[in-house]
Amino acid sequence: MATLHVRLYGVPACRRYQRLRERLLEAALTTVAQLVVEEINDVSSLARFNPLTLPRLEVNGRVVASRNAPTVAALRRIFETHND
């Protein structure tokens, strides 16, 4: 089983970020994949992105969600797909 490197970009005060984070953590509890989650929310790191694309979720360097949070089930499928 490979380790998935998950990066969550956004501002913690944002409701969309909070929703994505909650769903990410819930999906992480029930997935078979091993996840390493990194939250990136400092202004200097976020400045390189268009603000309209935040929050943003990457798995192993590939963007899998931007702006709107996928469902918990969709996140589980994403983790299973990237775990191969």
mmCIF file of the N, C-alpha and C atoms, coordinates in Angstrom:
data_MODEL
# 
_entry.id   MODEL 
# 
loop_
_atom_site.group_PDB 
_atom_site.id 
_atom_site.type_symbol 
_atom_site.label_atom_id 
_atom_site.label_alt_id 
_atom_site.label_comp_id 
_atom_site.label_asym_id 
_atom_site.label_entity_id 
_atom_site.label_seq_id 
_atom_site.pdbx_PDB_ins_code 
_atom_site.Cartn_x 
_atom_site.Cartn_y 
_atom_site.Cartn_z 
_atom_site.occupancy 
_atom_site.B_iso_or_equiv 
_atom_site.pdbx_formal_charge 
_atom_site.auth_seq_id 
_atom_site.auth_comp_id 
_atom_site.auth_asym_id 
_atom_site.auth_atom_id 
_atom_site.pdbx_PDB_model_num 
ATOM 1   N N  . MET A 1 1  ? 0.846   -1.180 0.000  1.00 0.00 ? 1  MET A N  1 
ATOM 2   C CA . MET A 1 1  ? 0.000   0.000  0.000  1.00 0.00 ? 1  MET A CA 1 
ATOM 3   C C  . MET A 1 1  ? 0.887   1.238  0.000  1.00 0.00 ? 1  MET A C  1 
ATOM 4   N N  . ALA A 1 2  ? 0.695   2.092  -0.958 1.00 0.00 ? 2  ALA A N  1 
ATOM 5   C CA . ALA A 1 2  ? 1.495   3.313  -1.079 1.00 0.00 ? 2  ALA A CA 1 
ATOM 6   C C  . ALA A 1 2  ? 0.933   4.413  -0.186 1.00 0.00 ? 2  ALA A C  1 
ATOM 7   N N  . THR A 1 3  ? 1.789   5.339  0.155  1.00 0.00 ? 3  THR A N  1 
ATOM 8   C CA . THR A 1 3  ? 1.379   6.499  0.933  1.00 0.00 ? 3  THR A CA 1 
ATOM 9   C C  . THR A 1 3  ? 0.970   7.610  -0.022 1.00 0.00 ? 3  THR A C  1 
ATOM 10  N N  . LEU A 1 4  ? -0.180  8.193  0.226  1.00 0.00 ? 4  LEU A N  1 
ATOM 11  C CA . LEU A 1 4  ? -0.656  9.309  -0.584 1.00 0.00 ? 4  LEU A CA 1 
ATOM 12  C C  . LEU A 1 4  ? -0.307  10.614 0.112  1.00 0.00 ? 4  LEU A C  1 
ATOM 13  N N  . HIS A 1 5  ? 0.270   11.532 -0.628 1.00 0.00 ? 5  HIS A N  1 
ATOM 14  C CA . HIS A 1 5  ? 0.607   12.851 -0.096 1.00 0.00 ? 5  HIS A CA 1 
ATOM 15  C C  . HIS A 1 5  ? -0.493  13.820 -0.518 1.00 0.00 ? 5  HIS A C  1 
ATOM 16  N N  . VAL A 1 6  ? -1.225  14.294 0.467  1.00 0.00 ? 6  VAL A N  1 
ATOM 17  C CA . VAL A 1 6  ? -2.382  15.155 0.227  1.00 0.00 ? 6  VAL A CA 1 
ATOM 18  C C  . VAL A 1 6  ? -2.052  16.559 0.714  1.00 0.00 ? 6  VAL A C  1 
ATOM 19  N N  . ARG A 1 7  ? -2.288  17.539 -0.147 1.00 0.00 ? 7  ARG A N  1 
ATOM 20  C CA . ARG A 1 7  ? -2.073  18.942 0.229  1.00 0.00 ? 7  ARG A CA 1 
ATOM 21  C C  . ARG A 1 7  ? -3.390  19.687 0.104  1.00 0.00 ? 7  ARG A C  1 
ATOM 22  N N  . LEU A 1 8  ? -3.727  20.400 1.156  1.00 0.00 ? 8  LEU A N  1 
ATOM 23  C CA . LEU A 1 8  ? -4.938  21.209 1.186  1.00 0.00 ? 8  LEU A CA 1 
ATOM 24  C C  . LEU A 1 8  ? -4.518  22.668 1.259  1.00 0.00 ? 8  LEU A C  1 
ATOM 25  N N  . TYR A 1 9  ? -4.858  23.423 0.220  1.00 0.00 ? 9  TYR A N  1 
ATOM 26  C CA . TYR A 1 9  ? -4.508  24.842 0.142  1.00 0.00 ? 9  TYR A CA 1 
ATOM 27  C C  . TYR A 1 9  ? -5.755  25.673 0.416  1.00 0.00 ? 9  TYR A C  1 
ATOM 28  N N  . GLY A 1 10 ? -5.606  26.719 1.205  1.00 0.00 ? 10 GLY A N  1 
ATOM 29  C CA . GLY A 1 10 ? -6.719  27.631 1.431  1.00 0.00 ? 10 GLY A CA 1 
ATOM 30  C C  . GLY A 1 10 ? -6.565  28.409 2.719  1.00 0.00 ? 10 GLY A C  1 
ATOM 31  N N  . VAL A 1 11 ? -7.586  29.193 3.006  1.00 0.00 ? 11 VAL A N  1 
ATOM 32  C CA . VAL A 1 11 ? -7.608  30.041 4.193  1.00 0.00 ? 11 VAL A CA 1 
ATOM 33  C C  . VAL A 1 11 ? -8.561  29.410 5.204  1.00 0.00 ? 11 VAL A C  1 
ATOM 34  N N  . PRO A 1 12 ? -8.087  29.099 6.425  1.00 0.00 ? 12 PRO A N  1 
ATOM 35  C CA . PRO A 1 12 ? -8.930  28.429 7.417  1.00 0.00 ? 12 PRO A CA 1 
ATOM 36  C C  . PRO A 1 12 ? -10.241 29.151 7.741  1.00 0.00 ? 12 PRO A C  1 
ATOM 37  N N  . ALA A 1 13 ? -10.303 30.450 7.563  1.00 0.00 ? 13 ALA A N  1 
ATOM 38  C CA . ALA A 1 13 ? -11.530 31.195 7.863  1.00 0.00 ? 13 ALA A CA 1 
ATOM 39  C C  . ALA A 1 13 ? -12.607 31.008 6.789  1.00 0.00 ? 13 ALA A C  1 
ATOM 40  N N  . CYS A 1 14 ? -12.232 30.478 5.646  1.00 0.00 ? 14 CYS A N  1 
ATOM 41  C CA . CYS A 1 14 ? -13.155 30.295 4.519  1.00 0.00 ? 14 CYS A CA 1 
ATOM 42  C C  . CYS A 1 14 ? -14.069 29.089 4.765  1.00 0.00 ? 14 CYS A C  1 
ATOM 43  N N  . ARG A 1 15 ? -15.370 29.267 4.545  1.00 0.00 ? 15 ARG A N  1 
ATOM 44  C CA . ARG A 1 15 ? -16.320 28.164 4.751  1.00 0.00 ? 15 ARG A CA 1 
ATOM 45  C C  . ARG A 1 15 ? -16.063 27.007 3.794  1.00 0.00 ? 15 ARG A C  1 
ATOM 46  N N  . ARG A 1 16 ? -15.692 27.310 2.566  1.00 0.00 ? 16 ARG A N  1 
ATOM 47  C CA . ARG A 1 16 ? -15.403 26.236 1.602  1.00 0.00 ? 16 ARG A CA 1 
ATOM 48  C C  . ARG A 1 16 ? -14.188 25.424 2.042  1.00 0.00 ? 16 ARG A C  1 
ATOM 49  N N  . TYR A 1 17 ? -13.178 26.114 2.552  1.00 0.00 ? 17 TYR A N  1 
ATOM 50  C CA . TYR A 1 17 ? -11.983 25.437 3.069  1.00 0.00 ? 17 TYR A CA 1 
ATOM 51  C C  . TYR A 1 17 ? -12.371 24.534 4.238  1.00 0.00 ? 17 TYR A C  1 
ATOM 52  N N  . GLN A 1 18 ? -13.167 25.049 5.158  1.00 0.00 ? 18 GLN A N  1 
ATOM 53  C CA . GLN A 1 18 ? -13.586 24.276 6.324  1.00 0.00 ? 18 GLN A CA 1 
ATOM 54  C C  . GLN A 1 18 ? -14.364 23.036 5.908  1.00 0.00 ? 18 GLN A C  1 
ATOM 55  N N  . ARG A 1 19 ? -15.265 23.187 4.935  1.00 0.00 ? 19 ARG A N  1 
ATOM 56  C CA . ARG A 1 19 ? -16.059 22.055 4.455  1.00 0.00 ? 19 ARG A CA 1 
ATOM 57  C C  . ARG A 1 19 ? -15.157 21.009 3.800  1.00 0.00 ? 19 ARG A C  1 
ATOM 58  N N  . LEU A 1 20 ? -14.229 21.454 2.966  1.00 0.00 ? 20 LEU A N  1 
ATOM 59  C CA . LEU A 1 20 ? -13.309 20.524 2.308  1.00 0.00 ? 20 LEU A CA 1 
ATOM 60  C C  . LEU A 1 20 ? -12.440 19.811 3.337  1.00 0.00 ? 20 LEU A C  1 
ATOM 61  N N  . ARG A 1 21 ? -11.965 20.535 4.328  1.00 0.00 ? 21 ARG A N  1 
ATOM 62  C CA . ARG A 1 21 ? -11.125 19.945 5.375  1.00 0.00 ? 21 ARG A CA 1 
ATOM 63  C C  . ARG A 1 21 ? -11.903 18.892 6.170  1.00 0.00 ? 21 ARG A C  1 
ATOM 64  N N  . GLU A 1 22 ? -13.141 19.211 6.552  1.00 0.00 ? 22 GLU A N  1 
ATOM 65  C CA . GLU A 1 22 ? -13.973 18.255 7.291  1.00 0.00 ? 22 GLU A CA 1 
ATOM 66  C C  . GLU A 1 22 ? -14.191 16.981 6.484  1.00 0.00 ? 22 GLU A C  1 
ATOM 67  N N  . ARG A 1 23 ? -14.526 17.141 5.221  1.00 0.00 ? 23 ARG A N  1 
ATOM 68  C CA . ARG A 1 23 ? -14.773 15.969 4.371  1.00 0.00 ? 23 ARG A CA 1 
ATOM 69  C C  . ARG A 1 23 ? -13.493 15.177 4.134  1.00 0.00 ? 23 ARG A C  1 
ATOM 70  N N  . LEU A 1 24 ? -12.388 15.867 3.970  1.00 0.00 ? 24 LEU A N  1 
ATOM 71  C CA . LEU A 1 24 ? -11.099 15.202 3.796  1.00 0.00 ? 24 LEU A CA 1 
ATOM 72  C C  . LEU A 1 24 ? -10.767 14.351 5.016  1.00 0.00 ? 24 LEU A C  1 
ATOM 73  N N  . LEU A 1 25 ? -10.918 14.923 6.204  1.00 0.00 ? 25 LEU A N  1 
ATOM 74  C CA . LEU A 1 25 ? -10.602 14.185 7.427  1.00 0.00 ? 25 LEU A CA 1 
ATOM 75  C C  . LEU A 1 25 ? -11.555 13.014 7.634  1.00 0.00 ? 25 LEU A C  1 
ATOM 76  N N  . GLU A 1 26 ? -12.825 13.193 7.301  1.00 0.00 ? 26 GLU A N  1 
ATOM 77  C CA . GLU A 1 26 ? -13.784 12.100 7.421  1.00 0.00 ? 26 GLU A CA 1 
ATOM 78  C C  . GLU A 1 26 ? -13.446 10.970 6.451  1.00 0.00 ? 26 GLU A C  1 
ATOM 79  N N  . ALA A 1 27 ? -13.111 11.322 5.222  1.00 0.00 ? 27 ALA A N  1 
ATOM 80  C CA . ALA A 1 27 ? -12.743 10.308 4.230  1.00 0.00 ? 27 ALA A CA 1 
ATOM 81  C C  . ALA A 1 27 ? -11.453 9.600  4.630  1.00 0.00 ? 27 ALA A C  1 
ATOM 82  N N  . ALA A 1 28 ? -10.530 10.333 5.231  1.00 0.00 ? 28 ALA A N  1 
ATOM 83  C CA . ALA A 1 28 ? -9.250  9.747  5.649  1.00 0.00 ? 28 ALA A CA 1 
ATOM 84  C C  . ALA A 1 28 ? -9.449  8.677  6.715  1.00 0.00 ? 28 ALA A C  1 
ATOM 85  N N  . LEU A 1 29 ? -10.468 8.837  7.552  1.00 0.00 ? 29 LEU A N  1 
ATOM 86  C CA . LEU A 1 29 ? -10.724 7.856  8.607  1.00 0.00 ? 29 LEU A CA 1 
ATOM 87  C C  . LEU A 1 29 ? -11.220 6.530  8.059  1.00 0.00 ? 29 LEU A C  1 
ATOM 88  N N  . THR A 1 30 ? -11.861 6.553  6.907  1.00 0.00 ? 30 THR A N  1 
ATOM 89  C CA . THR A 1 30 ? -12.491 5.341  6.390  1.00 0.00 ? 30 THR A CA 1 
ATOM 90  C C  . THR A 1 30 ? -11.829 4.782  5.135  1.00 0.00 ? 30 THR A C  1 
ATOM 91  N N  . THR A 1 31 ? -10.740 5.358  4.707  1.00 0.00 ? 31 THR A N  1 
ATOM 92  C CA . THR A 1 31 ? -10.072 4.862  3.502  1.00 0.00 ? 31 THR A CA 1 
ATOM 93  C C  . THR A 1 31 ? -8.982  3.861  3.883  1.00 0.00 ? 31 THR A C  1 
ATOM 94  N N  . VAL A 1 32 ? -8.680  2.977  2.962  1.00 0.00 ? 32 VAL A N  1 
ATOM 95  C CA . VAL A 1 32 ? -7.640  1.986  3.223  1.00 0.00 ? 32 VAL A CA 1 
ATOM 96  C C  . VAL A 1 32 ? -6.251  2.541  2.925  1.00 0.00 ? 32 VAL A C  1 
ATOM 97  N N  . ALA A 1 33 ? -6.198  3.640  2.199  1.00 0.00 ? 33 ALA A N  1 
ATOM 98  C CA . ALA A 1 33 ? -4.911  4.243  1.844  1.00 0.00 ? 33 ALA A CA 1 
ATOM 99  C C  . ALA A 1 33 ? -4.302  4.955  3.049  1.00 0.00 ? 33 ALA A C  1 
ATOM 100 N N  . GLN A 1 34 ? -2.997  4.974  3.089  1.00 0.00 ? 34 GLN A N  1 
ATOM 101 C CA . GLN A 1 34 ? -2.293  5.725  4.128  1.00 0.00 ? 34 GLN A CA 1 
ATOM 102 C C  . GLN A 1 34 ? -2.065  7.136  3.595  1.00 0.00 ? 34 GLN A C  1 
ATOM 103 N N  . LEU A 1 35 ? -2.530  8.140  4.354  1.00 0.00 ? 35 LEU A N  1 
ATOM 104 C CA . LEU A 1 35 ? -2.459  9.524  3.898  1.00 0.00 ? 35 LEU A CA 1 
ATOM 105 C C  . LEU A 1 35 ? -1.505  10.341 4.752  1.00 0.00 ? 35 LEU A C  1 
ATOM 106 N N  . VAL A 1 36 ? -0.772  11.207 4.093  1.00 0.00 ? 36 VAL A N  1 
ATOM 107 C CA . VAL A 1 36 ? 0.018   12.238 4.767  1.00 0.00 ? 36 VAL A CA 1 
ATOM 108 C C  . VAL A 1 36 ? -0.617  13.551 4.332  1.00 0.00 ? 36 VAL A C  1 
ATOM 109 N N  . VAL A 1 37 ? -1.279  14.227 5.267  1.00 0.00 ? 37 VAL A N  1 
ATOM 110 C CA . VAL A 1 37 ? -2.025  15.445 4.944  1.00 0.00 ? 37 VAL A CA 1 
ATOM 111 C C  . VAL A 1 37 ? -1.223  16.666 5.376  1.00 0.00 ? 37 VAL A C  1 
ATOM 112 N N  . GLU A 1 38 ? -1.085  17.599 4.452  1.00 0.00 ? 38 GLU A N  1 
ATOM 113 C CA . GLU A 1 38 ? -0.382  18.855 4.724  1.00 0.00 ? 38 GLU A CA 1 
ATOM 114 C C  . GLU A 1 38 ? -1.335  20.000 4.401  1.00 0.00 ? 38 GLU A C  1 
ATOM 115 N N  . GLU A 1 39 ? -1.546  20.867 5.371  1.00 0.00 ? 39 GLU A N  1 
ATOM 116 C CA . GLU A 1 39 ? -2.394  22.036 5.158  1.00 0.00 ? 39 GLU A CA 1 
ATOM 117 C C  . GLU A 1 39 ? -1.507  23.239 4.883  1.00 0.00 ? 39 GLU A C  1 
ATOM 118 N N  . ILE A 1 40 ? -1.758  23.904 3.781  1.00 0.00 ? 40 ILE A N  1 
ATOM 119 C CA . ILE A 1 40 ? -0.955  25.058 3.386  1.00 0.00 ? 40 ILE A CA 1 
ATOM 120 C C  . ILE A 1 40 ? -1.871  26.270 3.364  1.00 0.00 ? 40 ILE A C  1 
ATOM 121 N N  . ASN A 1 41 ? -1.625  27.182 4.310  1.00 0.00 ? 41 ASN A N  1 
ATOM 122 C CA . ASN A 1 41 ? -2.503  28.340 4.403  1.00 0.00 ? 41 ASN A CA 1 
ATOM 123 C C  . ASN A 1 41 ? -1.767  29.646 4.669  1.00 0.00 ? 41 ASN A C  1 
ATOM 124 N N  . ASP A 1 42 ? -0.453  29.656 4.448  1.00 0.00 ? 42 ASP A N  1 
ATOM 125 C CA . ASP A 1 42 ? 0.259   30.924 4.599  1.00 0.00 ? 42 ASP A CA 1 
ATOM 126 C C  . ASP A 1 42 ? 0.124   31.732 3.307  1.00 0.00 ? 42 ASP A C  1 
ATOM 127 N N  . VAL A 1 43 ? 0.030   33.027 3.470  1.00 0.00 ? 43 VAL A N  1 
ATOM 128 C CA . VAL A 1 43 ? -0.258  33.933 2.356  1.00 0.00 ? 43 VAL A CA 1 
ATOM 129 C C  . VAL A 1 43 ? 0.776   33.829 1.239  1.00 0.00 ? 43 VAL A C  1 
ATOM 130 N N  . SER A 1 44 ? 2.035   33.687 1.572  1.00 0.00 ? 44 SER A N  1 
ATOM 131 C CA . SER A 1 44 ? 3.067   33.638 0.532  1.00 0.00 ? 44 SER A CA 1 
ATOM 132 C C  . SER A 1 44 ? 2.916   32.398 -0.356 1.00 0.00 ? 44 SER A C  1 
ATOM 133 N N  . SER A 1 45 ? 2.501   31.281 0.215  1.00 0.00 ? 45 SER A N  1 
ATOM 134 C CA . SER A 1 45 ? 2.289   30.067 -0.586 1.00 0.00 ? 45 SER A CA 1 
ATOM 135 C C  . SER A 1 45 ? 1.016   30.159 -1.417 1.00 0.00 ? 45 SER A C  1 
ATOM 136 N N  . LEU A 1 46 ? -0.014  30.787 -0.866 1.00 0.00 ? 46 LEU A N  1 
ATOM 137 C CA . LEU A 1 46 ? -1.292  30.892 -1.570 1.00 0.00 ? 46 LEU A CA 1 
ATOM 138 C C  . LEU A 1 46 ? -1.267  31.941 -2.676 1.00 0.00 ? 46 LEU A C  1 
ATOM 139 N N  . ALA A 1 47 ? -0.331  32.878 -2.596 1.00 0.00 ? 47 ALA A N  1 
ATOM 140 C CA . ALA A 1 47 ? -0.270  33.981 -3.559 1.00 0.00 ? 47 ALA A CA 1 
ATOM 141 C C  . ALA A 1 47 ? -0.003  33.507 -4.984 1.00 0.00 ? 47 ALA A C  1 
ATOM 142 N N  . ARG A 1 48 ? 0.561   32.323 -5.153 1.00 0.00 ? 48 ARG A N  1 
ATOM 143 C CA . ARG A 1 48 ? 0.855   31.850 -6.510 1.00 0.00 ? 48 ARG A CA 1 
ATOM 144 C C  . ARG A 1 48 ? -0.365  31.270 -7.221 1.00 0.00 ? 48 ARG A C  1 
ATOM 145 N N  . PHE A 1 49 ? -1.490  31.159 -6.499 1.00 0.00 ? 49 PHE A N  1 
ATOM 146 C CA . PHE A 1 49 ? -2.716  30.619 -7.088 1.00 0.00 ? 49 PHE A CA 1 
ATOM 147 C C  . PHE A 1 49 ? -3.736  31.722 -7.326 1.00 0.00 ? 49 PHE A C  1 
ATOM 148 N N  . ASN A 1 50 ? -4.581  31.510 -8.308 1.00 0.00 ? 50 ASN A N  1 
ATOM 149 C CA . ASN A 1 50 ? -5.719  32.392 -8.515 1.00 0.00 ? 50 ASN A CA 1 
ATOM 150 C C  . ASN A 1 50 ? -6.654  32.193 -7.320 1.00 0.00 ? 50 ASN A C  1 
ATOM 151 N N  . PRO A 1 51 ? -7.052  33.253 -6.630 1.00 0.00 ? 51 PRO A N  1 
ATOM 152 C CA . PRO A 1 51 ? -7.916  33.098 -5.455 1.00 0.00 ? 51 PRO A CA 1 
ATOM 153 C C  . PRO A 1 51 ? -9.230  32.389 -5.762 1.00 0.00 ? 51 PRO A C  1 
ATOM 154 N N  . LEU A 1 52 ? -9.684  32.460 -7.009 1.00 0.00 ? 52 LEU A N  1 
ATOM 155 C CA . LEU A 1 52 ? -10.939 31.804 -7.367 1.00 0.00 ? 52 LEU A CA 1 
ATOM 156 C C  . LEU A 1 52 ? -10.803 30.288 -7.437 1.00 0.00 ? 52 LEU A C  1 
ATOM 157 N N  . THR A 1 53 ? -9.582  29.759 -7.376 1.00 0.00 ? 53 THR A N  1 
ATOM 158 C CA . THR A 1 53 ? -9.384  28.308 -7.410 1.00 0.00 ? 53 THR A CA 1 
ATOM 159 C C  . THR A 1 53 ? -9.210  27.724 -6.011 1.00 0.00 ? 53 THR A C  1 
ATOM 160 N N  . LEU A 1 54 ? -9.335  28.544 -4.991 1.00 0.00 ? 54 LEU A N  1 
ATOM 161 C CA . LEU A 1 54 ? -9.168  28.077 -3.617 1.00 0.00 ? 54 LEU A CA 1 
ATOM 162 C C  . LEU A 1 54 ? -10.524 27.861 -2.966 1.00 0.00 ? 54 LEU A C  1 
ATOM 163 N N  . PRO A 1 55 ? -10.640 26.899 -2.074 1.00 0.00 ? 55 PRO A N  1 
ATOM 164 C CA . PRO A 1 55 ? -9.610  25.972 -1.644 1.00 0.00 ? 55 PRO A CA 1 
ATOM 165 C C  . PRO A 1 55 ? -9.282  24.968 -2.751 1.00 0.00 ? 55 PRO A C  1 
ATOM 166 N N  . ARG A 1 56 ? -8.161  24.320 -2.566 1.00 0.00 ? 56 ARG A N  1 
ATOM 167 C CA . ARG A 1 56 ? -7.615  23.425 -3.586 1.00 0.00 ? 56 ARG A CA 1 
ATOM 168 C C  . ARG A 1 56 ? -7.066  22.187 -2.886 1.00 0.00 ? 56 ARG A C  1 
ATOM 169 N N  . LEU A 1 57 ? -7.313  21.024 -3.477 1.00 0.00 ? 57 LEU A N  1 
ATOM 170 C CA . LEU A 1 57 ? -6.844  19.770 -2.908 1.00 0.00 ? 57 LEU A CA 1 
ATOM 171 C C  . LEU A 1 57 ? -5.999  19.041 -3.943 1.00 0.00 ? 57 LEU A C  1 
ATOM 172 N N  . GLU A 1 58 ? -4.791  18.664 -3.548 1.00 0.00 ? 58 GLU A N  1 
ATOM 173 C CA . GLU A 1 58 ? -3.892  17.910 -4.421 1.00 0.00 ? 58 GLU A CA 1 
ATOM 174 C C  . GLU A 1 58 ? -3.592  16.558 -3.790 1.00 0.00 ? 58 GLU A C  1 
ATOM 175 N N  . VAL A 1 59 ? -3.520  15.542 -4.630 1.00 0.00 ? 59 VAL A N  1 
ATOM 176 C CA . VAL A 1 59 ? -3.108  14.207 -4.196 1.00 0.00 ? 59 VAL A CA 1 
ATOM 177 C C  . VAL A 1 59 ? -1.915  13.822 -5.054 1.00 0.00 ? 59 VAL A C  1 
ATOM 178 N N  . ASN A 1 60 ? -0.797  13.586 -4.414 1.00 0.00 ? 60 ASN A N  1 
ATOM 179 C CA . ASN A 1 60 ? 0.452   13.251 -5.101 1.00 0.00 ? 60 ASN A CA 1 
ATOM 180 C C  . ASN A 1 60 ? 0.783   14.263 -6.204 1.00 0.00 ? 60 ASN A C  1 
ATOM 181 N N  . GLY A 1 61 ? 0.549   15.545 -5.912 1.00 0.00 ? 61 GLY A N  1 
ATOM 182 C CA . GLY A 1 61 ? 0.904   16.606 -6.838 1.00 0.00 ? 61 GLY A CA 1 
ATOM 183 C C  . GLY A 1 61 ? -0.106  16.905 -7.927 1.00 0.00 ? 61 GLY A C  1 
ATOM 184 N N  . ARG A 1 62 ? -1.200  16.162 -7.971 1.00 0.00 ? 62 ARG A N  1 
ATOM 185 C CA . ARG A 1 62 ? -2.233  16.391 -8.990 1.00 0.00 ? 62 ARG A CA 1 
ATOM 186 C C  . ARG A 1 62 ? -3.455  17.026 -8.342 1.00 0.00 ? 62 ARG A C  1 
ATOM 187 N N  . VAL A 1 63 ? -3.979  18.066 -8.957 1.00 0.00 ? 63 VAL A N  1 
ATOM 188 C CA . VAL A 1 63 ? -5.170  18.738 -8.433 1.00 0.00 ? 63 VAL A CA 1 
ATOM 189 C C  . VAL A 1 63 ? -6.377  17.824 -8.634 1.00 0.00 ? 63 VAL A C  1 
ATOM 190 N N  . VAL A 1 64 ? -7.068  17.510 -7.535 1.00 0.00 ? 64 VAL A N  1 
ATOM 191 C CA . VAL A 1 64 ? -8.247  16.647 -7.615 1.00 0.00 ? 64 VAL A CA 1 
ATOM 192 C C  . VAL A 1 64 ? -9.524  17.395 -7.255 1.00 0.00 ? 64 VAL A C  1 
ATOM 193 N N  . ALA A 1 65 ? -9.393  18.553 -6.625 1.00 0.00 ? 65 ALA A N  1 
ATOM 194 C CA . ALA A 1 65 ? -10.563 19.369 -6.294 1.00 0.00 ? 65 ALA A CA 1 
ATOM 195 C C  . ALA A 1 65 ? -10.131 20.821 -6.209 1.00 0.00 ? 65 ALA A C  1 
ATOM 196 N N  . SER A 1 66 ? -11.004 21.673 -6.689 1.00 0.00 ? 66 SER A N  1 
ATOM 197 C CA . SER A 1 66 ? -10.730 23.099 -6.650 1.00 0.00 ? 66 SER A CA 1 
ATOM 198 C C  . SER A 1 66 ? -12.047 23.828 -6.430 1.00 0.00 ? 66 SER A C  1 
ATOM 199 N N  . ARG A 1 67 ? -12.045 24.687 -5.466 1.00 0.00 ? 67 ARG A N  1 
ATOM 200 C CA . ARG A 1 67 ? -13.181 25.542 -5.141 1.00 0.00 ? 67 ARG A CA 1 
ATOM 201 C C  . ARG A 1 67 ? -14.276 24.827 -4.369 1.00 0.00 ? 67 ARG A C  1 
ATOM 202 N N  . ASN A 1 68 ? -14.930 23.847 -4.939 1.00 0.00 ? 68 ASN A N  1 
ATOM 203 C CA . ASN A 1 68 ? -16.015 23.146 -4.258 1.00 0.00 ? 68 ASN A CA 1 
ATOM 204 C C  . ASN A 1 68 ? -15.541 21.805 -3.716 1.00 0.00 ? 68 ASN A C  1 
ATOM 205 N N  . ALA A 1 69 ? -16.002 21.483 -2.524 1.00 0.00 ? 69 ALA A N  1 
ATOM 206 C CA . ALA A 1 69 ? -15.585 20.249 -1.862 1.00 0.00 ? 69 ALA A CA 1 
ATOM 207 C C  . ALA A 1 69 ? -16.329 19.045 -2.435 1.00 0.00 ? 69 ALA A C  1 
ATOM 208 N N  . PRO A 1 70 ? -15.600 18.012 -2.837 1.00 0.00 ? 70 PRO A N  1 
ATOM 209 C CA . PRO A 1 70 ? -16.260 16.771 -3.255 1.00 0.00 ? 70 PRO A CA 1 
ATOM 210 C C  . PRO A 1 70 ? -16.910 16.105 -2.044 1.00 0.00 ? 70 PRO A C  1 
ATOM 211 N N  . THR A 1 71 ? -17.815 15.190 -2.296 1.00 0.00 ? 71 THR A N  1 
ATOM 212 C CA . THR A 1 71 ? -18.430 14.445 -1.200 1.00 0.00 ? 71 THR A CA 1 
ATOM 213 C C  . THR A 1 71 ? -17.387 13.524 -0.568 1.00 0.00 ? 71 THR A C  1 
ATOM 214 N N  . VAL A 1 72 ? -17.709 13.009 0.606  1.00 0.00 ? 72 VAL A N  1 
ATOM 215 C CA . VAL A 1 72 ? -16.807 12.075 1.285  1.00 0.00 ? 72 VAL A CA 1 
ATOM 216 C C  . VAL A 1 72 ? -16.609 10.831 0.420  1.00 0.00 ? 72 VAL A C  1 
ATOM 217 N N  . ALA A 1 73 ? -17.685 10.337 -0.174 1.00 0.00 ? 73 ALA A N  1 
ATOM 218 C CA . ALA A 1 73 ? -17.587 9.154  -1.041 1.00 0.00 ? 73 ALA A CA 1 
ATOM 219 C C  . ALA A 1 73 ? -16.690 9.430  -2.246 1.00 0.00 ? 73 ALA A C  1 
ATOM 220 N N  . ALA A 1 74 ? -16.815 10.611 -2.826 1.00 0.00 ? 74 ALA A N  1 
ATOM 221 C CA . ALA A 1 74 ? -15.970 10.968 -3.974 1.00 0.00 ? 74 ALA A CA 1 
ATOM 222 C C  . ALA A 1 74 ? -14.507 11.050 -3.559 1.00 0.00 ? 74 ALA A C  1 
ATOM 223 N N  . LEU A 1 75 ? -14.241 11.589 -2.382 1.00 0.00 ? 75 LEU A N  1 
ATOM 224 C CA . LEU A 1 75 ? -12.857 11.654 -1.894 1.00 0.00 ? 75 LEU A CA 1 
ATOM 225 C C  . LEU A 1 75 ? -12.287 10.257 -1.681 1.00 0.00 ? 75 LEU A C  1 
ATOM 226 N N  . ARG A 1 76 ? -13.094 9.340  -1.143 1.00 0.00 ? 76 ARG A N  1 
ATOM 227 C CA . ARG A 1 76 ? -12.629 7.956  -0.967 1.00 0.00 ? 76 ARG A CA 1 
ATOM 228 C C  . ARG A 1 76 ? -12.253 7.343  -2.312 1.00 0.00 ? 76 ARG A C  1 
ATOM 229 N N  . ARG A 1 77 ? -13.104 7.565  -3.321 1.00 0.00 ? 77 ARG A N  1 
ATOM 230 C CA . ARG A 1 77 ? -12.807 7.038  -4.667 1.00 0.00 ? 77 ARG A CA 1 
ATOM 231 C C  . ARG A 1 77 ? -11.523 7.645  -5.217 1.00 0.00 ? 77 ARG A C  1 
ATOM 232 N N  . ILE A 1 78 ? -11.324 8.940  -4.990 1.00 0.00 ? 78 ILE A N  1 
ATOM 233 C CA . ILE A 1 78 ? -10.098 9.606  -5.435 1.00 0.00 ? 78 ILE A CA 1 
ATOM 234 C C  . ILE A 1 78 ? -8.887  8.958  -4.779 1.00 0.00 ? 78 ILE A C  1 
ATOM 235 N N  . PHE A 1 79 ? -8.970  8.704  -3.486 1.00 0.00 ? 79 PHE A N  1 
ATOM 236 C CA . PHE A 1 79 ? -7.847  8.089  -2.772 1.00 0.00 ? 79 PHE A CA 1 
ATOM 237 C C  . PHE A 1 79 ? -7.585  6.680  -3.282 1.00 0.00 ? 79 PHE A C  1 
ATOM 238 N N  . GLU A 1 80 ? -8.642  5.919  -3.539 1.00 0.00 ? 80 GLU A N  1 
ATOM 239 C CA . GLU A 1 80 ? -8.473  4.556  -4.050 1.00 0.00 ? 80 GLU A CA 1 
ATOM 240 C C  . GLU A 1 80 ? -7.851  4.578  -5.444 1.00 0.00 ? 80 GLU A C  1 
ATOM 241 N N  . THR A 1 81 ? -8.280  5.509  -6.279 1.00 0.00 ? 81 THR A N  1 
ATOM 242 C CA . THR A 1 81 ? -7.758  5.629  -7.641 1.00 0.00 ? 81 THR A CA 1 
ATOM 243 C C  . THR A 1 81 ? -6.277  5.976  -7.635 1.00 0.00 ? 81 THR A C  1 
ATOM 244 N N  . HIS A 1 82 ? -5.882  6.892  -6.762 1.00 0.00 ? 82 HIS A N  1 
ATOM 245 C CA . HIS A 1 82 ? -4.488  7.333  -6.705 1.00 0.00 ? 82 HIS A CA 1 
ATOM 246 C C  . HIS A 1 82 ? -3.607  6.389  -5.891 1.00 0.00 ? 82 HIS A C  1 
ATOM 247 N N  . ASN A 1 83 ? -4.198  5.384  -5.274 1.00 0.00 ? 83 ASN A N  1 
ATOM 248 C CA . ASN A 1 83 ? -3.443  4.455  -4.438 1.00 0.00 ? 83 ASN A CA 1 
ATOM 249 C C  . ASN A 1 83 ? -2.863  3.300  -5.244 1.00 0.00 ? 83 ASN A C  1 
ATOM 250 N N  . ASP A 1 84 ? -3.193  3.201  -6.514 1.00 0.00 ? 84 ASP A N  1 
ATOM 251 C CA . ASP A 1 84 ? -2.701  2.083  -7.345 1.00 0.00 ? 84 ASP A CA 1 
ATOM 252 C C  . ASP A 1 84 ? -1.240  2.199  -7.657 1.00 0.00 ? 84 ASP A C  1 
# 
